[in-house]
Amino acid sequence: MSRNLLKNPCGEEQLEFWDLTENGGSQWKVEEMPGDCGHDFCSDGVTTYFATSFELCLKRQLIDLLAEGYSSEQLDTQPPVTVEDWYCGRTDCGCTYQMTVCLLDENQELIQEFKPDPVTLDPDCDDCSWKEVSHTFSDYGPGMRFILFEHGGQDTRFWDGWFGVRVTGSSVTVVV
């Protein structure tokens, strides 16, 4: 049962399945790879990405693990939970990227969180190509029933349009 639990991780279905928690500036948009002033993705199967704007754009999915077919017994063995995300910037505008993933109990209370420091990409000193962030949760205790995945960002120059961070290829897997 090691499959990606996120629905529509690359934007093939526009913004379907995503809860837009922040939708600032010109709002979230799905674009074709590589996009203006962009980079091709490192995998042939990914052809679209989500683009952010000049004010904060965040989107999330809440994964109900019981509804996905996992049993309480399986989840209480603390199976490894691996999260991955890909982000990049444009070659003409800086941007920031952020991500938060939370393991939650049956009441959606926090068990453990992965929240790396926000990343700023500057085209003057970074090639702004696609970069991966990943993390594997382990030894987090019994009781996990939900996983909350949230990511996004914005541009650093406040330009109208979609000059902010780009995200795609997101995944959450639970290995039982």
Secondary structure, 3 states (H helix, E strand, C coil): CCCCCCCCCCCCCCCCCCEEEEECCCCCEEEECCCCCCCCCCCCCCCEEEECCCCCEEEEEEEECCCCCCCHHHHCCCCCEEEEEEEECCCCCCEEEEEEEEEECCCCCEEEEECCCCEEECCCCCCCCCEEEEEEECCCCCCCCEEEEEEEEEECCCCCCCCCCEEEEEEEEECC
